[in-house]
Amino acid sequence: MRALFIAGFLVCASLIGIALYFQYVQDMEPCPLCIFQRVAIMTLGLVFLGAAVHDPGQLWRRVYGVLIFLVSLAGAGLSGRHVWIQSLPEDQVPSCGPGLEFMMETLPLSDVISKVLSGSGECHDINWIFLGLTIPGWTCLLFILFALSGAVLLWKPRHDIGGSG
């Protein structure tokens, strides 16, 4: 069981490493939705790390499963929204707004979240495609897989998913 949690943590850490590579080596500046997706990935990574360190029994395994499932659903919602914004025709793309840092300094958090979720012109930009999917598309797919892993932790007996007892 611990190995599965460690693997989840390593996948999340790798995703953040890839995001930083794109940002600092490939000069792909992240849009506000990208940053929120990174926060979801980091949160998920911390849940996996906590579970790996804790090596939970039946009850706590389910608690971690719920956390993994909920954080993954939130991440899938963010990345799914991002995919939708990227699919909009040019004339329907929201205009570019102020940067996330400026909004965080000047607006209440609820307004920042609302503005980020409404998207902006920079969220429409597609800078990278692999096997027909953009970065948010791949991120959404991974969040869905993480959500499924959380669901498995909820419903499968421990011995069926790599534990002993």
C-alpha positions as CSV (number, residue, x, y, z in Angstrom):
1,M,0.0,0.0,0.0
2,R,2.8,2.4,1.0
3,A,4.4,1.9,-2.5
4,L,1.2,3.0,-4.2
5,F,1.1,6.2,-2.1
6,I,4.8,6.8,-2.8
7,A,4.2,6.3,-6.5
8,G,1.3,8.9,-6.4
9,F,3.6,11.4,-4.7
10,L,6.4,10.8,-7.2
11,V,3.9,11.3,-10.1
12,C,2.8,14.6,-8.6
13,A,6.3,15.7,-7.9
14,S,7.2,14.9,-11.5
15,L,4.3,16.8,-12.9
16,I,5.4,19.9,-10.9
17,G,8.9,19.4,-12.2
18,I,7.6,19.2,-15.8
19,A,5.6,22.4,-15.2
20,L,8.6,24.2,-13.9
21,Y,10.7,23.0,-16.9
22,F,8.0,24.4,-19.3
23,Q,8.0,27.7,-17.4
24,Y,11.7,28.3,-16.8
25,V,13.4,26.4,-19.7
26,Q,10.8,26.6,-22.4
27,D,9.6,30.1,-21.4
28,M,5.9,29.1,-21.2
29,E,4.4,31.5,-18.7
30,P,1.5,29.8,-16.8
31,C,-1.9,31.3,-17.0
32,P,-4.0,31.7,-13.8
33,L,-5.9,28.4,-14.4
34,C,-2.5,26.6,-14.9
35,I,-1.4,28.0,-11.5
36,F,-4.6,26.7,-9.8
37,Q,-4.0,23.3,-11.4
38,R,-0.5,23.3,-10.0
39,V,-1.9,24.0,-6.6
40,A,-4.3,21.0,-6.9
41,I,-1.3,18.8,-8.0
42,M,0.8,20.0,-5.1
43,T,-2.1,19.4,-2.7
44,L,-2.6,15.9,-4.1
45,G,1.1,15.2,-3.7
46,L,1.0,16.2,-0.1
47,V,-2.0,13.9,0.5
48,F,-0.1,11.0,-1.1
49,L,3.1,11.9,0.9
50,G,1.1,12.0,4.1
51,A,-0.5,8.7,3.4
52,A,2.9,7.1,2.6
53,V,4.4,8.4,5.8
54,H,1.3,7.3,7.8
55,D,0.9,3.9,6.2
56,P,-2.7,3.9,7.2
57,G,-5.0,1.1,8.3
58,Q,-8.5,0.5,6.9
59,L,-10.2,3.6,8.3
60,W,-7.5,6.1,7.5
61,R,-6.9,4.5,4.1
62,R,-10.5,5.4,3.3
63,V,-10.0,9.0,4.6
64,Y,-7.0,9.4,2.3
65,G,-9.1,7.9,-0.5
66,V,-11.8,10.6,0.1
67,L,-9.1,13.3,0.1
68,I,-7.5,12.0,-3.1
69,F,-10.9,11.7,-4.8
70,L,-12.0,15.2,-3.8
71,V,-8.8,17.0,-4.7
72,S,-8.6,15.1,-8.0
73,L,-12.2,16.0,-8.8
74,A,-11.4,19.7,-8.1
75,G,-8.3,19.4,-10.3
76,A,-10.2,17.7,-13.1
77,G,-12.8,20.5,-12.9
78,L,-10.1,23.1,-13.3
79,S,-8.3,21.4,-16.1
80,G,-11.6,20.5,-17.8
81,R,-12.6,24.2,-17.7
82,H,-9.2,25.0,-19.2
83,V,-9.7,22.5,-22.0
84,W,-13.1,24.1,-22.7
85,I,-11.7,27.6,-22.8
86,Q,-9.0,26.4,-25.2
87,S,-11.7,25.0,-27.5
88,L,-13.6,28.2,-27.8
89,P,-13.6,30.1,-31.1
90,E,-11.5,33.2,-31.1
91,D,-14.4,35.6,-30.9
92,Q,-15.8,34.0,-27.7
93,V,-12.5,33.9,-25.7
94,P,-12.6,36.1,-22.6
95,S,-10.3,39.1,-22.8
96,C,-7.0,39.0,-20.9
97,G,-7.3,40.3,-17.4
98,P,-4.7,41.4,-14.8
99,G,-2.1,38.8,-13.7
100,L,-2.8,36.5,-10.8
101,E,-0.3,38.2,-8.5
102,F,-2.0,41.6,-9.0
103,M,-5.4,40.1,-8.4
104,M,-4.2,38.4,-5.2
105,E,-2.9,41.7,-3.9
106,T,-5.9,43.8,-4.8
107,L,-9.0,41.6,-4.7
108,P,-10.7,39.4,-2.1
109,L,-10.0,35.7,-2.5
110,S,-13.6,34.9,-3.6
111,D,-13.2,37.5,-6.5
112,V,-9.9,36.1,-7.5
113,I,-11.3,32.6,-7.7
114,S,-14.3,33.8,-9.7
115,K,-12.1,35.7,-12.2
116,V,-9.7,32.9,-12.6
117,L,-12.5,30.4,-13.3
118,S,-14.0,32.7,-15.8
119,G,-10.8,32.4,-17.8
120,S,-8.8,34.9,-19.8
121,G,-7.3,35.2,-23.2
122,E,-4.0,33.8,-22.1
123,C,-5.8,30.6,-20.9
124,H,-6.9,30.1,-24.5
125,D,-3.3,29.9,-25.8
126,I,-2.1,26.4,-26.8
127,N,1.7,26.1,-26.5
128,W,2.2,22.4,-26.6
129,I,0.4,19.3,-27.9
130,F,1.3,15.6,-27.5
131,L,-0.8,12.8,-29.0
132,G,-3.6,15.3,-29.7
133,L,-3.9,16.6,-26.2
134,T,-2.8,20.0,-24.7
135,I,-1.2,20.3,-21.3
136,P,-4.6,20.9,-19.6
137,G,-6.0,17.8,-21.5
138,W,-3.2,15.6,-20.1
139,T,-3.6,17.1,-16.7
140,C,-7.4,16.4,-16.8
141,L,-6.7,12.8,-17.8
142,L,-4.3,12.4,-14.9
143,F,-6.7,13.9,-12.4
144,I,-9.4,11.5,-13.5
145,L,-6.9,8.6,-13.0
146,F,-6.1,9.9,-9.6
147,A,-9.8,10.2,-8.8
148,L,-10.3,6.6,-9.8
149,S,-7.4,5.6,-7.5
150,G,-9.1,7.4,-4.6
151,A,-12.3,5.6,-5.4
152,V,-10.5,2.3,-5.4
153,L,-9.1,3.1,-1.9
154,L,-12.7,3.7,-0.7
155,W,-14.3,0.5,-1.9
156,K,-11.6,-2.3,-2.2
157,P,-10.5,-4.3,0.8
158,R,-6.9,-3.5,1.7
159,H,-5.5,-7.0,0.6
160,D,-6.9,-6.5,-2.9
161,I,-4.8,-3.3,-3.6
162,G,-1.4,-4.3,-2.4
163,G,-1.7,-4.4,1.4
164,S,-1.4,-7.3,3.8
165,G,-4.3,-7.2,6.2
